Amino acid sequence: MILIADGGSTKADWIALDTNKKELFRVRTLGLNPAVVAKDELTNRIVNMFQLINIKDEVTEIHFYGAGCGTPKPIAILKDVMQSIFINAEINIAEDMLAAVYAASGDKEALVCILGTGSNSCYYDGNKMHINVASLGYTLMDEASGNYFGKQLIRDYYYDKMPKRIAEEFEKQYDLEIDQVKFNLYRQPNPNMYLATFAKFMFDFKEDKYIKKTIRKGFREFFKYRILPYKINNDIPVFFIGSIAYYFRDILEKVAKKYDLEVTDVIQRPIDNLIEYHRNHIN
Protein backbone atom coordinates (compact mmCIF):
# COMPACT_ATOMS: atom_id res chain seq x y z
CA MET A 1 0.00 0.00 0.00
CA ILE A 2 1.18 3.51 -0.84
CA LEU A 3 0.42 6.69 1.12
CA ILE A 4 0.70 10.09 -0.53
CA ALA A 5 0.25 13.19 1.60
CA ASP A 6 0.26 16.94 1.12
CA GLY A 7 0.71 18.67 4.43
CA GLY A 8 0.50 22.33 5.37
CA SER A 9 0.81 23.83 8.83
CA THR A 10 -2.94 23.65 9.42
CA LYS A 11 -3.88 20.32 7.82
CA ALA A 12 -2.49 17.36 5.92
CA ASP A 13 -4.41 15.44 3.24
CA TRP A 14 -3.59 11.74 2.91
CA ILE A 15 -4.57 9.33 0.14
CA ALA A 16 -3.96 5.58 0.23
CA LEU A 17 -3.35 3.72 -3.03
CA ASP A 18 -3.06 0.01 -3.65
CA THR A 19 -0.25 -1.51 -5.71
CA ASN A 20 -2.21 -0.75 -8.90
CA LYS A 21 -2.43 2.91 -7.79
CA LYS A 22 -6.17 2.66 -7.25
CA GLU A 23 -7.45 4.95 -4.50
CA LEU A 24 -8.53 3.10 -1.36
CA PHE A 25 -9.39 5.98 0.96
CA ARG A 26 -8.47 9.52 1.91
CA VAL A 27 -8.26 11.23 5.31
CA ARG A 28 -7.18 14.55 6.76
CA THR A 29 -5.06 15.05 9.85
CA LEU A 30 -3.91 18.20 11.60
CA GLY A 31 -0.84 19.83 10.09
CA LEU A 32 2.51 18.05 10.42
CA ASN A 33 5.00 20.89 10.11
CA PRO A 34 8.09 19.55 11.91
CA ALA A 35 9.60 23.04 12.09
CA VAL A 36 6.91 24.25 14.49
CA VAL A 37 5.20 21.13 15.90
CA ALA A 38 6.87 19.11 18.67
CA LYS A 39 7.89 15.53 17.91
CA ASP A 40 5.43 13.98 20.38
CA GLU A 41 2.60 16.01 18.89
CA LEU A 42 3.56 14.95 15.37
CA THR A 43 3.23 11.34 16.51
CA ASN A 44 -0.11 12.00 18.18
CA ARG A 45 -1.56 13.63 15.07
CA ILE A 46 -0.82 10.51 13.05
CA VAL A 47 -1.70 7.77 15.54
CA ASN A 48 -4.99 9.47 16.43
CA MET A 49 -6.18 8.96 12.84
CA PHE A 50 -7.50 5.38 13.03
CA GLN A 51 -7.62 4.90 9.24
CA LEU A 52 -3.85 5.35 9.11
CA ILE A 53 -3.10 3.22 12.15
CA ASN A 54 -5.31 0.41 10.87
CA ILE A 55 -3.08 -0.04 7.82
CA LYS A 56 0.30 0.98 9.30
CA ASP A 57 1.87 -2.47 8.81
CA GLU A 58 0.64 -2.74 5.21
CA VAL A 59 2.17 0.51 4.00
CA THR A 60 5.27 -0.04 1.87
CA GLU A 61 5.78 3.51 0.54
CA ILE A 62 5.08 7.00 1.85
CA HIS A 63 5.50 10.13 -0.24
CA PHE A 64 4.99 13.08 2.11
CA TYR A 65 5.21 16.70 0.95
CA GLY A 66 5.02 19.15 3.80
CA ALA A 67 5.42 22.67 5.11
CA GLY A 68 8.61 22.97 7.15
CA CYS A 69 10.28 20.13 5.23
CA GLY A 70 12.74 22.24 3.28
CA THR A 71 15.84 21.62 5.43
CA PRO A 72 17.51 18.43 6.74
CA LYS A 73 16.80 18.72 10.47
CA PRO A 74 12.97 18.91 10.37
CA ILE A 75 12.91 16.26 7.62
CA ALA A 76 14.89 13.93 9.89
CA ILE A 77 12.47 14.57 12.78
CA LEU A 78 9.39 13.78 10.72
CA LYS A 79 10.99 10.78 9.05
CA ASP A 80 11.89 9.35 12.45
CA VAL A 81 8.30 9.81 13.62
CA MET A 82 6.86 8.11 10.53
CA GLN A 83 9.39 5.28 10.58
CA SER A 84 8.41 4.46 14.16
CA ILE A 85 4.77 4.10 13.06
CA PHE A 86 4.97 2.71 9.53
CA ILE A 87 7.69 0.17 10.23
CA ASN A 88 7.57 -1.55 6.81
CA ALA A 89 7.53 1.59 4.70
CA GLU A 90 10.11 3.36 2.59
CA ILE A 91 9.59 7.00 3.50
CA ASN A 92 10.23 9.93 1.18
CA ILE A 93 9.80 13.45 2.56
CA ALA A 94 10.01 16.65 0.53
CA GLU A 95 8.85 20.23 1.00
CA ASP A 96 5.31 21.26 0.14
CA MET A 97 6.68 23.50 -2.61
CA LEU A 98 7.56 20.41 -4.65
CA ALA A 99 4.03 19.07 -4.26
CA ALA A 100 2.73 22.42 -5.47
CA VAL A 101 4.97 22.16 -8.56
CA TYR A 102 3.85 18.62 -9.36
CA ALA A 103 0.19 19.53 -8.85
CA ALA A 104 0.34 22.72 -10.89
CA SER A 105 2.74 22.20 -13.78
CA GLY A 106 3.75 18.56 -13.58
CA ASP A 107 7.09 18.46 -15.36
CA LYS A 108 6.75 21.73 -17.29
CA GLU A 109 8.44 25.09 -16.71
CA ALA A 110 6.46 27.40 -14.42
CA LEU A 111 6.52 29.82 -11.51
CA VAL A 112 4.57 28.21 -8.67
CA CYS A 113 3.38 29.98 -5.53
CA ILE A 114 1.77 28.86 -2.27
CA LEU A 115 -0.67 31.14 -0.43
CA GLY A 116 -2.08 29.14 2.47
CA THR A 117 -1.37 29.28 6.20
CA GLY A 118 2.15 30.20 5.07
CA SER A 119 3.49 31.38 1.72
CA ASN A 120 6.34 30.56 -0.62
CA SER A 121 7.30 30.48 -4.30
CA CYS A 122 9.71 28.86 -6.70
CA TYR A 123 10.72 28.79 -10.34
CA TYR A 124 10.63 25.28 -11.81
CA ASP A 125 12.71 24.80 -14.95
CA GLY A 126 11.11 21.47 -15.85
CA ASN A 127 13.65 19.44 -13.89
CA LYS A 128 14.60 21.36 -10.76
CA MET A 129 13.15 23.91 -8.36
CA HIS A 130 14.91 27.23 -7.88
CA ILE A 131 13.98 29.19 -4.75
CA ASN A 132 15.51 32.64 -4.65
CA VAL A 133 15.06 33.28 -0.93
CA ALA A 134 14.95 30.81 1.94
CA SER A 135 11.73 30.99 3.91
CA LEU A 136 12.13 32.12 7.51
CA GLY A 137 8.50 31.48 8.35
CA TYR A 138 5.61 33.40 9.83
CA THR A 139 7.56 35.70 12.14
CA LEU A 140 9.65 37.39 9.46
CA MET A 141 8.19 36.42 6.08
CA ASP A 142 5.10 34.59 4.75
CA GLU A 143 3.74 37.63 2.90
CA ALA A 144 0.05 37.34 1.89
CA SER A 145 -0.41 34.12 3.84
CA GLY A 146 -3.18 33.30 6.28
CA ASN A 147 -0.99 34.10 9.26
CA TYR A 148 0.20 37.34 7.59
CA PHE A 149 -3.37 38.55 7.13
CA GLY A 150 -4.38 37.38 10.59
CA LYS A 151 -1.56 39.47 12.02
CA GLN A 152 -2.66 42.49 9.96
CA LEU A 153 -6.25 42.24 11.16
CA ILE A 154 -5.28 41.99 14.81
CA ARG A 155 -2.89 44.93 14.51
CA ASP A 156 -5.48 47.07 12.75
CA TYR A 157 -8.08 46.20 15.38
CA TYR A 158 -5.84 47.18 18.30
CA TYR A 159 -4.46 50.26 16.54
CA ASP A 160 -8.06 51.31 15.84
CA LYS A 161 -7.41 51.29 12.07
CA MET A 162 -10.26 48.91 11.33
CA PRO A 163 -13.59 50.47 10.23
CA LYS A 164 -16.13 50.44 13.06
CA ARG A 165 -18.62 48.11 11.35
CA ILE A 166 -15.89 45.60 10.51
CA ALA A 167 -14.43 45.87 14.02
CA GLU A 168 -17.82 45.08 15.55
CA GLU A 169 -18.16 41.98 13.39
CA PHE A 170 -14.59 40.99 14.23
CA GLU A 171 -15.41 41.19 17.94
CA LYS A 172 -18.43 38.91 17.46
CA GLN A 173 -16.40 36.16 15.84
CA TYR A 174 -13.24 36.13 17.97
CA ASP A 175 -12.13 36.32 21.57
CA LEU A 176 -10.07 39.51 21.42
CA GLU A 177 -9.43 39.87 25.14
CA ILE A 178 -5.80 40.94 25.22
CA ASP A 179 -4.57 38.30 27.65
CA GLN A 180 -6.21 35.58 25.58
CA VAL A 181 -4.56 36.82 22.39
CA LYS A 182 -1.15 37.02 24.07
CA PHE A 183 -1.61 33.58 25.61
CA ASN A 184 -2.26 32.05 22.19
CA LEU A 185 0.62 33.91 20.57
CA TYR A 186 3.29 33.35 23.21
CA ARG A 187 2.27 30.43 25.42
CA GLN A 188 0.53 28.01 23.07
CA PRO A 189 2.05 25.87 20.29
CA ASN A 190 1.64 26.80 16.62
CA PRO A 191 0.95 30.57 16.79
CA ASN A 192 1.09 30.60 12.98
CA MET A 193 -2.04 28.44 12.89
CA TYR A 194 -3.70 30.65 15.49
CA LEU A 195 -3.01 33.77 13.43
CA ALA A 196 -4.33 32.09 10.28
CA THR A 197 -7.72 31.48 11.93
CA PHE A 198 -8.31 35.24 11.88
CA ALA A 199 -7.76 35.35 8.13
CA LYS A 200 -10.95 33.32 7.66
CA PHE A 201 -12.82 36.46 8.69
CA MET A 202 -11.87 38.04 5.38
CA PHE A 203 -13.77 35.41 3.39
CA ASP A 204 -17.10 36.63 4.80
CA PHE A 205 -16.36 40.28 4.05
CA LYS A 206 -14.41 39.98 0.82
CA GLU A 207 -16.46 42.75 -0.85
CA ASP A 208 -15.71 45.26 1.90
CA LYS A 209 -13.42 48.14 0.87
CA TYR A 210 -11.13 47.75 3.90
CA ILE A 211 -10.73 44.00 3.37
CA LYS A 212 -9.99 44.45 -0.34
CA LYS A 213 -7.36 47.07 0.47
CA THR A 214 -5.74 44.75 3.02
CA ILE A 215 -5.67 41.87 0.54
CA ARG A 216 -4.21 44.03 -2.24
CA LYS A 217 -1.43 45.27 0.06
CA GLY A 218 -0.49 41.72 1.02
CA PHE A 219 -0.51 40.49 -2.57
CA ARG A 220 1.68 43.41 -3.68
CA GLU A 221 4.22 42.51 -1.01
CA PHE A 222 4.18 38.90 -2.15
CA PHE A 223 4.82 39.90 -5.75
CA LYS A 224 7.59 42.30 -4.66
CA TYR A 225 9.52 39.76 -2.61
CA ARG A 226 8.47 36.38 -3.99
CA ILE A 227 7.73 36.77 -7.70
CA LEU A 228 9.42 39.79 -9.28
CA PRO A 229 12.97 38.82 -8.17
CA TYR A 230 12.80 35.77 -10.47
CA LYS A 231 12.64 38.15 -13.45
CA ILE A 232 10.56 35.69 -15.47
CA ASN A 233 9.18 36.35 -18.93
CA ASN A 234 5.46 37.04 -19.03
CA ASP A 235 4.91 33.95 -21.18
CA ILE A 236 5.93 31.59 -18.35
CA PRO A 237 2.87 30.11 -16.60
CA VAL A 238 2.21 31.36 -13.06
CA PHE A 239 0.31 29.04 -10.71
CA PHE A 240 -1.02 29.61 -7.20
CA ILE A 241 -1.87 26.98 -4.61
CA GLY A 242 -3.96 27.47 -1.46
CA SER A 243 -7.16 28.91 -0.04
CA ILE A 244 -5.99 32.54 0.19
CA ALA A 245 -5.25 32.60 -3.54
CA TYR A 246 -8.41 30.62 -4.33
CA TYR A 247 -10.91 32.80 -2.46
CA PHE A 248 -9.34 36.09 -3.52
CA ARG A 249 -8.46 35.13 -7.08
CA ASP A 250 -10.11 38.22 -8.57
CA ILE A 251 -7.89 40.56 -6.54
CA LEU A 252 -4.85 38.37 -7.19
CA GLU A 253 -5.37 38.54 -10.95
CA LYS A 254 -5.71 42.34 -10.88
CA VAL A 255 -2.48 42.71 -8.90
CA ALA A 256 -0.69 40.35 -11.31
CA LYS A 257 -1.77 42.44 -14.29
CA LYS A 258 -0.19 45.52 -12.74
CA TYR A 259 3.12 43.67 -13.04
CA ASP A 260 2.35 42.53 -16.60
CA LEU A 261 1.81 38.94 -15.44
CA GLU A 262 -1.15 36.60 -15.81
CA VAL A 263 -2.36 34.00 -13.34
CA THR A 264 -2.51 30.72 -15.26
CA ASP A 265 -4.51 28.81 -12.64
CA VAL A 266 -5.36 28.69 -8.94
CA ILE A 267 -5.65 25.33 -7.19
CA GLN A 268 -7.25 25.27 -3.78
CA ARG A 269 -6.27 21.71 -2.80
CA PRO A 270 -3.43 20.15 -4.79
CA ILE A 271 -3.84 16.58 -3.55
CA ASP A 272 -5.89 15.30 -6.53
CA ASN A 273 -3.43 16.68 -9.07
CA LEU A 274 -0.59 15.28 -6.99
CA ILE A 275 -2.09 11.80 -7.16
CA GLU A 276 -2.30 12.01 -10.94
CA TYR A 277 1.34 13.05 -11.09
CA HIS A 278 2.36 10.03 -9.04
CA ARG A 279 0.26 7.67 -11.13
CA ASN A 280 1.94 8.92 -14.29
CA HIS A 281 5.52 9.43 -13.13
CA ILE A 282 6.40 7.12 -10.25
CA ASN A 283 6.78 3.36 -10.67
N, C-alpha and C positions, 0 to 999 in steps of 0.2 A: 504494500500500500504506500502511496505517495501523498505527502502533505505539502501544500503550497500555501504560503501565508503572506499577506501584505499588512504590515503593522505600522500604524502611526503612534503618536504619544497617547491619544485618547482611546483608540480601539485597534483591534487586529482582526482581519477577516481570514478565515482558514477554509480551505477546500480540500477534501480527501478524494483521491483518484485511485482506481484500481490499476492493475498492471497494464490494462488496455487503455488507460487514461480516460476511463469513463467516470463521471462524477458520482460519488457515493453519498456525500453529504457536505454541508457547509455550516460553519458556526462562527460566532464572533466572541472574542474575549476582550477584556480590558487591554489597553495599550501595553506593549512590552519593550519600551524604550530603555535599554540597559544603561544609558548615560544618566538617567534621572530616577529610575525605579530600582529599589534595593533588590539584592539577589533573592532573598527569601520571598519577597512580594512577587517577583517574576515567577518563581516556582508556584506560588499559590494561585496566580492568575491562570496558569495552565492546568494544574491538577484539579482546580475547582470546576473545570469544564468537563462534565462526565463523558461527552461524546469523544473527546480526545483521549481521556484516560482509558476508556473502554477498548480502544484499539492500539494502545501504546506499544504493545509487544509485536503487533503486526506491521508497524510502520518501518519501511526499509529506506526511505528517502524523505528528507525534509528540505524544502527550498524556502527559506524565510528571508523576506526583504523588509527591513525595518528602520524606523527613525532611530537615530543614535547609534547606528551600526556602520559608521563611516571610518572608524579608527580601530586598531587592533584590540585595545584593552576592553571596551564594551562588547565587542564581538566575542572575545574569549569568555567573558562572563556569561553571556546568553547561551553560547554553545555548550558551556559546562552545565548550565541549568537543563537545557534540552537533552543533553546526552545522559543525564542522570534519570530522566523520565522515559525517553524513547531509546531504550538500551540497544536495540537492534538496527538503529537507523544511521545512515550516512547523512550528516547535517551540513548544509551549505547556508551560510549567512552572508547577506550583502545589504548595503544601505537601500533605503526606500527610494532613493533617486533612481537606482537602476531599475526597480520595478516600474517606476513612472515612465522611464524610457521604453521599456519593453511593451508596456500597455499602450503608449501613445504612438510611437513611431516604429516599433518592432526593430528592424535592423537597418532603418533608413536614417539619413542625416536629419537632425532636427535640434531645435532649442526646446528643452522641456523644463517646466516649472511646477513646483508644488506650492499650493496655497491652502493649507489645512490648519491644524493646531499650530504647526510650525511652517516655515517656508524655506525654499531652496531653489536652485536652478542649475542646469548644466547644458553644455553643448555636446551633442553626440555626433561623432563623425561617421557613424555607420559601423564602427568597430569598437570604439572606446569613448568613455565619458571624459569630458574636460570640465573641471569645476574651477572657476577663476578665483574664488575666495572660500576658504574654509569656513564652515558654519560654526559660530560660537554660541548658538542657541538663543533662547528666549530673552535672556537678560540684556544682551548686547545687540542682537540682530533680529532675525525672523520678521523682517518688514512685511506688512500686509497679511500677516497670519492671524489666526484666531486669537492667540495670546497677545499679539500686537494691538489688535483692535480692542480687546478686552481692557488692556492697560490704558488705551486712549480714552475709552468711555469712563472708566473709574476716575482718571485724572480730571477729565472735563467736568464730571459730576462734583468732585470735591473742590475744584477751582471755580465752580459756579459759571462754567462756560457752556453748559448744556442748556438748551432752551427749556423754559419752565414746563411746558406740556410733556416734553420728552423725559425730563427729570422726574416728573410725577409718575410716569409709566415705569421708569427704571426702578423707582422705589418700590412699586407694587410687585415687581417680579423678583427682586433680589434683596437679601439681607445686607444692607449697607452700613450697619452699625460698625463704627470704626475699629473696635477691638476684634470683631468677627473677621473683618477684611484682613487685618494685620495677622491674625491667628492663621488664616488660610494661606497667606503669602509667606510667612516666616516660620511657622511652627508645624505645618502640615506638609506631607510629601506631595510632589508633583504640582507646584504652583503654576506651571505653564498650563496644565489642564484646567486648573481653577480659573485662571484668567480667560481661557478660551470659552468657558461657559457664558461669560458676559457678552461675547461676540454674537451669540445666538439671538440676542435682543435686536440686533440690526436687521435680521431677516423679517421681523414683523413690522418694521418701520422703514423698509427699504426705499419708499417713495418720499420720505421726509427729507427736506432740504439739508438739515444738519447731518443726517446719516449719510446722504450722498456725498457731501463735502468731506466727511471723515474718510469714507471709502476711497474717494478720488485721491486724497492726500497720501493714503497708505499705498495705493497702487503706483502713484508717481515715484514714491521712494523705492518701491520694489524694482521698477524699471531702471531707476537711476543707478542702483547698486548691484542688481542681480541680472539685468538683461543688457543694457547698453554697453557695459564694459566688454562684452563678447565681440562687439563690432561686427555683427552678422549682416549679411545681405538680406534685403527685404523679401527675397524669394525663398528663403529657408523657412520651412514650417515652424510655427511656434505653438506648442501645446501647453495646456494648463491642467493640473490634476488637483482635485480637492473641493470641498464644499464652499469655501470662500469664493473661489473662482467661479464655481457653478452657479451659485445664487446671485452673484453680482456680475454676471457675464456682460450685461449691457454696458455697465460702467467700465469694465475691464477693456472691452473692445474700443470704446471711445478714447480711453487713455492710450491704448496701443496705437491708434491712428495718429495721435499727436506726435508720435515718434516714428511715423511712417512705417509701422509694422501692422500685421494683420494676425488676429488670433485664428489659428487653423481649426482647433477644436478644444473643447473643455470636457473633461471626464470627471464625473463626481467620484465614482468608485472604480478603481482600476482593476479590481480582482478578476472580473470576467475576461477582459482583454489579456490579462497576465496568463490566465489558464490557456487561452488560445495560443499564446506565444510558446508556452511550454509544450503543448501538444505538437506544435509544428517544428520546434527547434531542438528539443531535448530528448535523447533516446531513453 
